[in-house]
Amino acid sequence: MAPLRERSPEPFRPTKKPKTGSLSSGDPFFQGLLLPESVASLNVEYKTSSPFKHCVVEQLFKDTLLESVKEEILQNIHFTEKETDIYRVRTYGYALFLAHAKY
């Protein structure tokens, strides 16, 4: 049996802080979500939540983005129905062919 050797240490990767309030007007998030006061409010909500840590984001994405994603899915995904004596399933291929949403 070959002798075991220690693993190489993981390279140091500094964590990046997300930029708040600096996204362009074309960003997918709801307007004002990433403003410092909104982020601070969500942070307080998270820290004071119980019985487990959580926060509720009422409006995460813009409605126009969600509508365009829904339309794109309905237009481009095609199901194949498979049935046996005990169940019926609709299968579909990977959604890799969907174009990126233009928001």
Jmol script that loads the backbone (N, CA, C; Angstrom):
load data "model"
ATOM      1  N   MET A   1       0.843  -1.182   0.000  1.00  0.00           N
ATOM      2  CA  MET A   1       0.000   0.000   0.000  1.00  0.00           C
ATOM      3  C   MET A   1       0.888   1.245   0.000  1.00  0.00           C
ATOM      4  N   ALA A   2       0.527   2.205  -0.815  1.00  0.00           N
ATOM      5  CA  ALA A   2       1.311   3.428  -0.921  1.00  0.00           C
ATOM      6  C   ALA A   2       1.179   4.256   0.354  1.00  0.00           C
ATOM      7  N   PRO A   3       2.246   4.928   0.759  1.00  0.00           N
ATOM      8  CA  PRO A   3       2.158   5.754   1.964  1.00  0.00           C
ATOM      9  C   PRO A   3       1.243   6.955   1.728  1.00  0.00           C
ATOM     10  N   LEU A   4       0.516   7.333   2.767  1.00  0.00           N
ATOM     11  CA  LEU A   4      -0.367   8.492   2.688  1.00  0.00           C
ATOM     12  C   LEU A   4       0.434   9.766   2.848  1.00  0.00           C
ATOM     13  N   ARG A   5       0.030  10.783   2.145  1.00  0.00           N
ATOM     14  CA  ARG A   5       0.690  12.080   2.321  1.00  0.00           C
ATOM     15  C   ARG A   5      -0.373  13.135   2.580  1.00  0.00           C
ATOM     16  N   GLU A   6       0.046  14.187   3.219  1.00  0.00           N
ATOM     17  CA  GLU A   6      -0.894  15.246   3.553  1.00  0.00           C
ATOM     18  C   GLU A   6      -1.329  15.987   2.297  1.00  0.00           C
ATOM     19  N   ARG A   7      -2.555  16.479   2.342  1.00  0.00           N
ATOM     20  CA  ARG A   7      -3.080  17.255   1.224  1.00  0.00           C
ATOM     21  C   ARG A   7      -2.437  18.624   1.182  1.00  0.00           C
ATOM     22  N   SER A   8      -2.343  19.156  -0.007  1.00  0.00           N
ATOM     23  CA  SER A   8      -1.826  20.518  -0.160  1.00  0.00           C
ATOM     24  C   SER A   8      -2.814  21.480   0.474  1.00  0.00           C
ATOM     25  N   PRO A   9      -2.306  22.558   1.076  1.00  0.00           N
ATOM     26  CA  PRO A   9      -3.240  23.534   1.656  1.00  0.00           C
ATOM     27  C   PRO A   9      -4.016  24.231   0.548  1.00  0.00           C
ATOM     28  N   GLU A  10      -5.254  24.603   0.859  1.00  0.00           N
ATOM     29  CA  GLU A  10      -6.079  25.344  -0.092  1.00  0.00           C
ATOM     30  C   GLU A  10      -5.453  26.712  -0.333  1.00  0.00           C
ATOM     31  N   PRO A  11      -5.445  27.184  -1.578  1.00  0.00           N
ATOM     32  CA  PRO A  11      -4.913  28.531  -1.824  1.00  0.00           C
ATOM     33  C   PRO A  11      -5.792  29.579  -1.148  1.00  0.00           C
ATOM     34  N   PHE A  12      -5.174  30.622  -0.683  1.00  0.00           N
ATOM     35  CA  PHE A  12      -5.921  31.688  -0.027  1.00  0.00           C
ATOM     36  C   PHE A  12      -6.726  32.450  -1.063  1.00  0.00           C
ATOM     37  N   ARG A  13      -8.019  32.538  -0.822  1.00  0.00           N
ATOM     38  CA  ARG A  13      -8.913  33.291  -1.708  1.00  0.00           C
ATOM     39  C   ARG A  13      -9.682  34.290  -0.857  1.00  0.00           C
ATOM     40  N   PRO A  14      -9.327  35.550  -0.968  1.00  0.00           N
ATOM     41  CA  PRO A  14     -10.071  36.532  -0.164  1.00  0.00           C
ATOM     42  C   PRO A  14     -11.532  36.582  -0.609  1.00  0.00           C
ATOM     43  N   THR A  15     -12.399  36.709   0.356  1.00  0.00           N
ATOM     44  CA  THR A  15     -13.824  36.788   0.022  1.00  0.00           C
ATOM     45  C   THR A  15     -14.150  38.193  -0.460  1.00  0.00           C
ATOM     46  N   LYS A  16     -15.021  38.250  -1.439  1.00  0.00           N
ATOM     47  CA  LYS A  16     -15.413  39.542  -1.991  1.00  0.00           C
ATOM     48  C   LYS A  16     -16.720  39.972  -1.351  1.00  0.00           C
ATOM     49  N   LYS A  17     -16.794  41.214  -0.973  1.00  0.00           N
ATOM     50  CA  LYS A  17     -18.043  41.762  -0.462  1.00  0.00           C
ATOM     51  C   LYS A  17     -18.872  42.226  -1.653  1.00  0.00           C
ATOM     52  N   PRO A  18     -20.158  41.889  -1.669  1.00  0.00           N
ATOM     53  CA  PRO A  18     -20.985  42.361  -2.786  1.00  0.00           C
ATOM     54  C   PRO A  18     -21.145  43.874  -2.734  1.00  0.00           C
ATOM     55  N   LYS A  19     -21.149  44.466  -3.898  1.00  0.00           N
ATOM     56  CA  LYS A  19     -21.375  45.903  -3.978  1.00  0.00           C
ATOM     57  C   LYS A  19     -22.859  46.166  -3.841  1.00  0.00           C
ATOM     58  N   THR A  20     -23.226  47.045  -2.951  1.00  0.00           N
ATOM     59  CA  THR A  20     -24.645  47.339  -2.748  1.00  0.00           C
ATOM     60  C   THR A  20     -24.996  48.660  -3.396  1.00  0.00           C
ATOM     61  N   GLY A  21     -26.118  48.678  -4.074  1.00  0.00           N
ATOM     62  CA  GLY A  21     -26.620  49.911  -4.660  1.00  0.00           C
ATOM     63  C   GLY A  21     -25.870  50.383  -5.889  1.00  0.00           C
ATOM     64  N   SER A  22     -24.967  49.540  -6.449  1.00  0.00           N
ATOM     65  CA  SER A  22     -24.183  50.014  -7.582  1.00  0.00           C
ATOM     66  C   SER A  22     -24.534  49.306  -8.883  1.00  0.00           C
ATOM     67  N   LEU A  23     -25.602  48.514  -8.895  1.00  0.00           N
ATOM     68  CA  LEU A  23     -25.977  47.818 -10.118  1.00  0.00           C
ATOM     69  C   LEU A  23     -26.664  48.772 -11.082  1.00  0.00           C
ATOM     70  N   SER A  24     -26.570  48.438 -12.351  1.00  0.00           N
ATOM     71  CA  SER A  24     -27.179  49.297 -13.362  1.00  0.00           C
ATOM     72  C   SER A  24     -28.697  49.175 -13.313  1.00  0.00           C
ATOM     73  N   SER A  25     -29.362  50.037 -14.038  1.00  0.00           N
ATOM     74  CA  SER A  25     -30.821  50.018 -14.058  1.00  0.00           C
ATOM     75  C   SER A  25     -31.351  48.773 -14.747  1.00  0.00           C
ATOM     76  N   GLY A  26     -30.491  48.038 -15.477  1.00  0.00           N
ATOM     77  CA  GLY A  26     -30.899  46.828 -16.156  1.00  0.00           C
ATOM     78  C   GLY A  26     -30.767  45.578 -15.294  1.00  0.00           C
ATOM     79  N   ASP A  27     -30.501  45.744 -14.015  1.00  0.00           N
ATOM     80  CA  ASP A  27     -30.322  44.563 -13.172  1.00  0.00           C
ATOM     81  C   ASP A  27     -31.663  43.876 -12.901  1.00  0.00           C
ATOM     82  N   PRO A  28     -31.633  42.573 -12.617  1.00  0.00           N
ATOM     83  CA  PRO A  28     -32.878  41.812 -12.464  1.00  0.00           C
ATOM     84  C   PRO A  28     -33.562  41.989 -11.114  1.00  0.00           C
ATOM     85  N   PHE A  29     -32.873  42.565 -10.147  1.00  0.00           N
ATOM     86  CA  PHE A  29     -33.432  42.643  -8.807  1.00  0.00           C
ATOM     87  C   PHE A  29     -34.422  43.790  -8.657  1.00  0.00           C
ATOM     88  N   PHE A  30     -35.334  43.606  -7.744  1.00  0.00           N
ATOM     89  CA  PHE A  30     -36.349  44.608  -7.479  1.00  0.00           C
ATOM     90  C   PHE A  30     -35.681  45.921  -7.089  1.00  0.00           C
ATOM     91  N   GLN A  31     -36.220  47.026  -7.581  1.00  0.00           N
ATOM     92  CA  GLN A  31     -35.628  48.343  -7.339  1.00  0.00           C
ATOM     93  C   GLN A  31     -35.533  48.623  -5.837  1.00  0.00           C
ATOM     94  N   GLY A  32     -34.362  48.994  -5.381  1.00  0.00           N
ATOM     95  CA  GLY A  32     -34.158  49.349  -3.984  1.00  0.00           C
ATOM     96  C   GLY A  32     -33.747  48.183  -3.099  1.00  0.00           C
ATOM     97  N   LEU A  33     -33.752  46.972  -3.626  1.00  0.00           N
ATOM     98  CA  LEU A  33     -33.422  45.804  -2.813  1.00  0.00           C
ATOM     99  C   LEU A  33     -32.004  45.857  -2.278  1.00  0.00           C
ATOM    100  N   LEU A  34     -31.073  46.332  -3.080  1.00  0.00           N
ATOM    101  CA  LEU A  34     -29.670  46.331  -2.686  1.00  0.00           C
ATOM    102  C   LEU A  34     -29.183  47.658  -2.114  1.00  0.00           C
ATOM    103  N   LEU A  35     -30.099  48.553  -1.808  1.00  0.00           N
ATOM    104  CA  LEU A  35     -29.694  49.802  -1.153  1.00  0.00           C
ATOM    105  C   LEU A  35     -29.218  49.498   0.257  1.00  0.00           C
ATOM    106  N   PRO A  36     -28.265  50.264   0.774  1.00  0.00           N
ATOM    107  CA  PRO A  36     -27.702  49.968   2.093  1.00  0.00           C
ATOM    108  C   PRO A  36     -28.752  49.844   3.200  1.00  0.00           C
ATOM    109  N   GLU A  37     -29.791  50.682   3.190  1.00  0.00           N
ATOM    110  CA  GLU A  37     -30.794  50.596   4.258  1.00  0.00           C
ATOM    111  C   GLU A  37     -31.632  49.316   4.134  1.00  0.00           C
ATOM    112  N   SER A  38     -31.872  48.864   2.909  1.00  0.00           N
ATOM    113  CA  SER A  38     -32.614  47.623   2.702  1.00  0.00           C
ATOM    114  C   SER A  38     -31.782  46.426   3.145  1.00  0.00           C
ATOM    115  N   VAL A  39     -30.496  46.426   2.785  1.00  0.00           N
ATOM    116  CA  VAL A  39     -29.594  45.353   3.186  1.00  0.00           C
ATOM    117  C   VAL A  39     -29.474  45.308   4.709  1.00  0.00           C
ATOM    118  N   ALA A  40     -29.368  46.479   5.341  1.00  0.00           N
ATOM    119  CA  ALA A  40     -29.259  46.544   6.800  1.00  0.00           C
ATOM    120  C   ALA A  40     -30.528  46.007   7.461  1.00  0.00           C
ATOM    121  N   SER A  41     -31.687  46.340   6.908  1.00  0.00           N
ATOM    122  CA  SER A  41     -32.955  45.863   7.445  1.00  0.00           C
ATOM    123  C   SER A  41     -33.057  44.339   7.357  1.00  0.00           C
ATOM    124  N   LEU A  42     -32.668  43.783   6.210  1.00  0.00           N
ATOM    125  CA  LEU A  42     -32.685  42.326   6.053  1.00  0.00           C
ATOM    126  C   LEU A  42     -31.688  41.654   6.991  1.00  0.00           C
ATOM    127  N   ASN A  43     -30.558  42.307   7.211  1.00  0.00           N
ATOM    128  CA  ASN A  43     -29.549  41.777   8.120  1.00  0.00           C
ATOM    129  C   ASN A  43     -30.083  41.705   9.552  1.00  0.00           C
ATOM    130  N   VAL A  44     -30.756  42.762   9.998  1.00  0.00           N
ATOM    131  CA  VAL A  44     -31.347  42.779  11.340  1.00  0.00           C
ATOM    132  C   VAL A  44     -32.423  41.707  11.450  1.00  0.00           C
ATOM    133  N   GLU A  45     -33.263  41.595  10.432  1.00  0.00           N
ATOM    134  CA  GLU A  45     -34.312  40.582  10.428  1.00  0.00           C
ATOM    135  C   GLU A  45     -33.718  39.182  10.538  1.00  0.00           C
ATOM    136  N   TYR A  46     -32.619  38.943   9.820  1.00  0.00           N
ATOM    137  CA  TYR A  46     -31.963  37.641   9.856  1.00  0.00           C
ATOM    138  C   TYR A  46     -31.402  37.346  11.240  1.00  0.00           C
ATOM    139  N   LYS A  47     -30.717  38.341  11.816  1.00  0.00           N
ATOM    140  CA  LYS A  47     -30.063  38.127  13.110  1.00  0.00           C
ATOM    141  C   LYS A  47     -31.052  37.927  14.255  1.00  0.00           C
ATOM    142  N   THR A  48     -32.240  38.518  14.150  1.00  0.00           N
ATOM    143  CA  THR A  48     -33.211  38.421  15.246  1.00  0.00           C
ATOM    144  C   THR A  48     -34.269  37.351  15.013  1.00  0.00           C
ATOM    145  N   SER A  49     -34.155  36.590  13.945  1.00  0.00           N
ATOM    146  CA  SER A  49     -35.180  35.588  13.630  1.00  0.00           C
ATOM    147  C   SER A  49     -35.040  34.344  14.507  1.00  0.00           C
ATOM    148  N   SER A  50     -36.145  33.654  14.676  1.00  0.00           N
ATOM    149  CA  SER A  50     -36.140  32.402  15.423  1.00  0.00           C
ATOM    150  C   SER A  50     -37.294  31.543  14.922  1.00  0.00           C
ATOM    151  N   PRO A  51     -37.323  30.292  15.058  1.00  0.00           N
ATOM    152  CA  PRO A  51     -36.408  29.431  15.808  1.00  0.00           C
ATOM    153  C   PRO A  51     -35.128  29.125  15.031  1.00  0.00           C
ATOM    154  N   PHE A  52     -35.017  29.522  13.783  1.00  0.00           N
ATOM    155  CA  PHE A  52     -33.796  29.367  13.012  1.00  0.00           C
ATOM    156  C   PHE A  52     -33.549  30.664  12.253  1.00  0.00           C
ATOM    157  N   LYS A  53     -32.321  30.880  11.842  1.00  0.00           N
ATOM    158  CA  LYS A  53     -31.954  32.119  11.152  1.00  0.00           C
ATOM    159  C   LYS A  53     -32.577  32.162   9.753  1.00  0.00           C
ATOM    160  N   HIS A  54     -33.308  33.232   9.471  1.00  0.00           N
ATOM    161  CA  HIS A  54     -33.923  33.407   8.158  1.00  0.00           C
ATOM    162  C   HIS A  54     -34.363  34.854   7.995  1.00  0.00           C
ATOM    163  N   CYS A  55     -34.653  35.222   6.783  1.00  0.00           N
ATOM    164  CA  CYS A  55     -35.289  36.504   6.504  1.00  0.00           C
ATOM    165  C   CYS A  55     -36.176  36.320   5.276  1.00  0.00           C
ATOM    166  N   VAL A  56     -37.164  37.160   5.152  1.00  0.00           N
ATOM    167  CA  VAL A  56     -38.103  37.071   4.050  1.00  0.00           C
ATOM    168  C   VAL A  56     -37.862  38.262   3.123  1.00  0.00           C
ATOM    169  N   VAL A  57     -37.600  37.960   1.868  1.00  0.00           N
ATOM    170  CA  VAL A  57     -37.440  39.001   0.858  1.00  0.00           C
ATOM    171  C   VAL A  57     -38.756  39.030   0.085  1.00  0.00           C
ATOM    172  N   GLU A  58     -39.548  40.042   0.328  1.00  0.00           N
ATOM    173  CA  GLU A  58     -40.880  40.117  -0.260  1.00  0.00           C
ATOM    174  C   GLU A  58     -40.844  40.158  -1.782  1.00  0.00           C
ATOM    175  N   GLN A  59     -40.006  41.001  -2.346  1.00  0.00           N
ATOM    176  CA  GLN A  59     -39.898  41.115  -3.794  1.00  0.00           C
ATOM    177  C   GLN A  59     -38.431  41.036  -4.169  1.00  0.00           C
ATOM    178  N   LEU A  60     -38.026  39.880  -4.709  1.00  0.00           N
ATOM    179  CA  LEU A  60     -36.625  39.674  -5.041  1.00  0.00           C
ATOM    180  C   LEU A  60     -36.311  40.114  -6.469  1.00  0.00           C
ATOM    181  N   PHE A  61     -37.121  39.650  -7.427  1.00  0.00           N
ATOM    182  CA  PHE A  61     -36.884  39.981  -8.830  1.00  0.00           C
ATOM    183  C   PHE A  61     -37.978  40.894  -9.361  1.00  0.00           C
ATOM    184  N   LYS A  62     -37.651  41.614 -10.406  1.00  0.00           N
ATOM    185  CA  LYS A  62     -38.635  42.470 -11.063  1.00  0.00           C
ATOM    186  C   LYS A  62     -39.694  41.594 -11.730  1.00  0.00           C
ATOM    187  N   ASP A  63     -40.928  42.055 -11.708  1.00  0.00           N
ATOM    188  CA  ASP A  63     -42.023  41.302 -12.312  1.00  0.00           C
ATOM    189  C   ASP A  63     -41.827  41.087 -13.803  1.00  0.00           C
ATOM    190  N   THR A  64     -41.238  42.057 -14.479  1.00  0.00           N
ATOM    191  CA  THR A  64     -41.032  41.927 -15.927  1.00  0.00           C
ATOM    192  C   THR A  64     -40.077  40.778 -16.237  1.00  0.00           C
ATOM    193  N   LEU A  65     -39.059  40.588 -15.417  1.00  0.00           N
ATOM    194  CA  LEU A  65     -38.125  39.481 -15.617  1.00  0.00           C
ATOM    195  C   LEU A  65     -38.843  38.148 -15.425  1.00  0.00           C
ATOM    196  N   LEU A  66     -39.636  38.042 -14.376  1.00  0.00           N
ATOM    197  CA  LEU A  66     -40.352  36.793 -14.113  1.00  0.00           C
ATOM    198  C   LEU A  66     -41.341  36.470 -15.221  1.00  0.00           C
ATOM    199  N   GLU A  67     -42.012  37.490 -15.740  1.00  0.00           N
ATOM    200  CA  GLU A  67     -42.950  37.276 -16.852  1.00  0.00           C
ATOM    201  C   GLU A  67     -42.212  36.788 -18.099  1.00  0.00           C
ATOM    202  N   SER A  68     -41.058  37.382 -18.390  1.00  0.00           N
ATOM    203  CA  SER A  68     -40.315  36.967 -19.585  1.00  0.00           C
ATOM    204  C   SER A  68     -39.765  35.550 -19.436  1.00  0.00           C
ATOM    205  N   VAL A  69     -39.349  35.168 -18.235  1.00  0.00           N
ATOM    206  CA  VAL A  69     -38.877  33.802 -17.987  1.00  0.00           C
ATOM    207  C   VAL A  69     -40.021  32.814 -18.166  1.00  0.00           C
ATOM    208  N   LYS A  70     -41.180  33.141 -17.635  1.00  0.00           N
ATOM    209  CA  LYS A  70     -42.357  32.275 -17.780  1.00  0.00           C
ATOM    210  C   LYS A  70     -42.693  32.075 -19.255  1.00  0.00           C
ATOM    211  N   GLU A  71     -42.735  33.162 -20.020  1.00  0.00           N
ATOM    212  CA  GLU A  71     -43.059  33.075 -21.442  1.00  0.00           C
ATOM    213  C   GLU A  71     -42.031  32.239 -22.199  1.00  0.00           C
ATOM    214  N   GLU A  72     -40.755  32.434 -21.871  1.00  0.00           N
ATOM    215  CA  GLU A  72     -39.697  31.689 -22.551  1.00  0.00           C
ATOM    216  C   GLU A  72     -39.810  30.196 -22.254  1.00  0.00           C
ATOM    217  N   ILE A  73     -40.108  29.855 -21.031  1.00  0.00           N
ATOM    218  CA  ILE A  73     -40.275  28.438 -20.672  1.00  0.00           C
ATOM    219  C   ILE A  73     -41.462  27.837 -21.397  1.00  0.00           C
ATOM    220  N   LEU A  74     -42.583  28.538 -21.386  1.00  0.00           N
ATOM    221  CA  LEU A  74     -43.776  28.007 -22.044  1.00  0.00           C
ATOM    222  C   LEU A  74     -43.583  27.828 -23.541  1.00  0.00           C
ATOM    223  N   GLN A  75     -42.768  28.674 -24.155  1.00  0.00           N
ATOM    224  CA  GLN A  75     -42.548  28.595 -25.600  1.00  0.00           C
ATOM    225  C   GLN A  75     -41.501  27.550 -25.983  1.00  0.00           C
ATOM    226  N   ASN A  76     -40.537  27.273 -25.103  1.00  0.00           N
ATOM    227  CA  ASN A  76     -39.384  26.477 -25.511  1.00  0.00           C
ATOM    228  C   ASN A  76     -39.250  25.086 -24.897  1.00  0.00           C
ATOM    229  N   ILE A  77     -39.933  24.793 -23.829  1.00  0.00           N
ATOM    230  CA  ILE A  77     -39.790  23.473 -23.230  1.00  0.00           C
ATOM    231  C   ILE A  77     -40.867  22.559 -23.779  1.00  0.00           C
ATOM    232  N   HIS A  78     -40.427  21.400 -24.234  1.00  0.00           N
ATOM    233  CA  HIS A  78     -41.343  20.408 -24.779  1.00  0.00           C
ATOM    234  C   HIS A  78     -41.247  19.137 -23.945  1.00  0.00           C
ATOM    235  N   PHE A  79     -42.388  18.655 -23.491  1.00  0.00           N
ATOM    236  CA  PHE A  79     -42.442  17.487 -22.633  1.00  0.00           C
ATOM    237  C   PHE A  79     -42.678  16.224 -23.445  1.00  0.00           C
ATOM    238  N   THR A  80     -42.179  15.126 -22.931  1.00  0.00           N
ATOM    239  CA  THR A  80     -42.490  13.813 -23.465  1.00  0.00           C
ATOM    240  C   THR A  80     -43.167  13.044 -22.344  1.00  0.00           C
ATOM    241  N   GLU A  81     -44.352  12.552 -22.592  1.00  0.00           N
ATOM    242  CA  GLU A  81     -45.079  11.837 -21.555  1.00  0.00           C
ATOM    243  C   GLU A  81     -44.754  10.352 -21.636  1.00  0.00           C
ATOM    244  N   LYS A  82     -44.388   9.786 -20.474  1.00  0.00           N
ATOM    245  CA  LYS A  82     -44.108   8.362 -20.374  1.00  0.00           C
ATOM    246  C   LYS A  82     -45.045   7.779 -19.337  1.00  0.00           C
ATOM    247  N   GLU A  83     -45.581   6.611 -19.654  1.00  0.00           N
ATOM    248  CA  GLU A  83     -46.568   6.019 -18.761  1.00  0.00           C
ATOM    249  C   GLU A  83     -46.307   4.528 -18.600  1.00  0.00           C
ATOM    250  N   THR A  84     -46.408   4.087 -17.349  1.00  0.00           N
ATOM    251  CA  THR A  84     -46.353   2.656 -17.055  1.00  0.00           C
ATOM    252  C   THR A  84     -47.666   2.288 -16.380  1.00  0.00           C
ATOM    253  N   ASP A  85     -47.740   1.061 -15.885  1.00  0.00           N
ATOM    254  CA  ASP A  85     -48.983   0.650 -15.236  1.00  0.00           C
ATOM    255  C   ASP A  85     -49.174   1.291 -13.866  1.00  0.00           C
ATOM    256  N   ILE A  86     -48.094   1.858 -13.276  1.00  0.00           N
ATOM    257  CA  ILE A  86     -48.252   2.445 -11.936  1.00  0.00           C
ATOM    258  C   ILE A  86     -48.037   3.954 -11.871  1.00  0.00           C
ATOM    259  N   TYR A  87     -47.470   4.557 -12.890  1.00  0.00           N
ATOM    260  CA  TYR A  87     -47.283   6.011 -12.843  1.00  0.00           C
ATOM    261  C   TYR A  87     -47.216   6.608 -14.243  1.00  0.00           C
ATOM    262  N   ARG A  88     -47.391   7.925 -14.284  1.00  0.00           N
ATOM    263  CA  ARG A  88     -47.277   8.696 -15.520  1.00  0.00           C
ATOM    264  C   ARG A  88     -46.366   9.888 -15.239  1.00  0.00           C
ATOM    265  N   VAL A  89     -45.387  10.090 -16.100  1.00  0.00           N
ATOM    266  CA  VAL A  89     -44.442  11.195 -15.903  1.00  0.00           C
ATOM    267  C   VAL A  89     -44.276  11.995 -17.175  1.00  0.00           C
ATOM    268  N   ARG A  90     -43.992  13.250 -16.997  1.00  0.00           N
ATOM    269  CA  ARG A  90     -43.629  14.110 -18.125  1.00  0.00           C
ATOM    270  C   ARG A  90     -42.140  14.386 -17.994  1.00  0.00           C
ATOM    271  N   THR A  91     -41.390  13.996 -18.984  1.00  0.00           N
ATOM    272  CA  THR A  91     -39.956  14.240 -18.949  1.00  0.00           C
ATOM    273  C   THR A  91     -39.615  15.308 -19.967  1.00  0.00           C
ATOM    274  N   TYR A  92     -38.529  15.982 -19.740  1.00  0.00           N
ATOM    275  CA  TYR A  92     -38.064  17.000 -20.665  1.00  0.00           C
ATOM    276  C   TYR A  92     -36.553  17.042 -20.615  1.00  0.00           C
ATOM    277  N   GLY A  93     -35.949  17.470 -21.689  1.00  0.00           N
ATOM    278  CA  GLY A  93     -34.498  17.580 -21.758  1.00  0.00           C
ATOM    279  C   GLY A  93     -34.015  18.731 -20.904  1.00  0.00           C
ATOM    280  N   TYR A  94     -32.742  18.844 -20.813  1.00  0.00           N
ATOM    281  CA  TYR A  94     -32.170  19.945 -20.051  1.00  0.00           C
ATOM    282  C   TYR A  94     -32.560  21.270 -20.686  1.00  0.00           C
ATOM    283  N   ALA A  95     -32.669  22.268 -19.878  1.00  0.00           N
ATOM    284  CA  ALA A  95     -33.100  23.581 -20.352  1.00  0.00           C
ATOM    285  C   ALA A  95     -31.912  24.417 -20.840  1.00  0.00           C
ATOM    286  N   LEU A  96     -30.867  23.750 -21.315  1.00  0.00           N
ATOM    287  CA  LEU A  96     -29.684  24.481 -21.780  1.00  0.00           C
ATOM    288  C   LEU A  96     -29.958  25.291 -23.036  1.00  0.00           C
ATOM    289  N   PHE A  97     -30.986  24.921 -23.770  1.00  0.00           N
ATOM    290  CA  PHE A  97     -31.267  25.613 -25.017  1.00  0.00           C
ATOM    291  C   PHE A  97     -31.998  26.930 -24.810  1.00  0.00           C
ATOM    292  N   LEU A  98     -32.448  27.183 -23.579  1.00  0.00           N
ATOM    293  CA  LEU A  98     -33.163  28.442 -23.330  1.00  0.00           C
ATOM    294  C   LEU A  98     -32.200  29.616 -23.426  1.00  0.00           C
ATOM    295  N   ALA A  99     -32.611  30.623 -24.108  1.00  0.00           N
ATOM    296  CA  ALA A  99     -31.783  31.829 -24.224  1.00  0.00           C
ATOM    297  C   ALA A  99     -31.788  32.570 -22.893  1.00  0.00           C
ATOM    298  N   HIS A 100     -30.763  33.304 -22.635  1.00  0.00           N
ATOM    299  CA  HIS A 100     -30.717  34.096 -21.411  1.00  0.00           C
ATOM    300  C   HIS A 100     -31.783  35.186 -21.475  1.00  0.00           C
ATOM    301  N   ALA A 101     -32.434  35.405 -20.352  1.00  0.00           N
ATOM    302  CA  ALA A 101     -33.475  36.437 -20.306  1.00  0.00           C
ATOM    303  C   ALA A 101     -32.853  37.804 -20.542  1.00  0.00           C
ATOM    304  N   LYS A 102     -33.512  38.594 -21.302  1.00  0.00           N
ATOM    305  CA  LYS A 102     -33.044  39.956 -21.560  1.00  0.00           C
ATOM    306  C   LYS A 102     -33.862  40.899 -20.699  1.00  0.00           C
ATOM    307  N   TYR A 103     -33.269  41.377 -19.655  1.00  0.00           N
ATOM    308  CA  TYR A 103     -33.996  42.238 -18.718  1.00  0.00           C
ATOM    309  C   TYR A 103     -33.484  43.638 -18.752  1.00  0.00           C
TER     310      TYR A 103
END
end "model"
wireframe off; spacefill off
backbone 0.3
color backbone group
